[in-house]
Amino acid sequence: MQQLISPLGGRPADPAALESLAAVYAYPEQVNQGRPWLRANMVSGLDGGARLDGLSEGLSGDADKRIFGVLRALSDVVVVGAETVRAEGYRPARARREFAAARAAAGQAPAPVIAVVSRSLRLDLSAPLFTEPLVRTVVITTEDADAERRRAVAEVADLVLAGTGSVDLRAGVAALAERGWTRLLTEGGPRLLGQFAAAGLLDELCLSLAPLLTGGDAPRILHDAGMPDVQRMELVSLIEQKGFLFTRYLRHLGSDDPVTPRS
């Protein structure tokens, strides 16, 4: 990584060190007061495509994966859509030795929980995500989801019921926070991220911009989002490495400055 630019001021940290990245991406103080903070981590090409050959993996690189790991290590729970779980072959989050002491001090489990948002509950329950997690996987679904599938899922995961007809993401986030999981991270996919943004739940976007023009018909990072209004974001950090840009934006709250993250 070549440089770190921080519009909030302060002395730039060394972005090559895990400790420095953890400081740059620290959650705000509100998470210690029981209030959830929802961060998204996404990657796109220069022309806005969120996938290459059907997967986000093709847009990633070593630095992107390093930041991906840090963001997971800081979080309590990773919220992801069922479509992305199926497409990307999601596995349980792993414990990171480098973050073990910090997580223990913060009262966190050794690894973050994976929470899958699924209306249909069409999930491969024999996959490692459900058979090998360090912390039991959570599935967020609706109160009127198929009863037989609910029973099957409940055998291998914790169920959170939120809304009828479609998943009520606001209720889902509140249920996660009630369990003490206030450091929320979503990795999409684009449809779920669009729903979070449309519901006014997205506090922060960490966007990795790959120096690639991909073309094709890949979705944008927010897909099919019925946004009630344009949401303004404020740039708070920027890291560059070999043409990749790693940006961090906070939701603009209508004042001169966005929420200041804890460092």
Summary of the structure (lengths in Angstrom):
residues: 263
radius of gyration: 17.8
end to end distance: 19.9
largest distance: 55.8
contacts: 836
relative contact order: 0.22
helix: 29%
strand: 22%
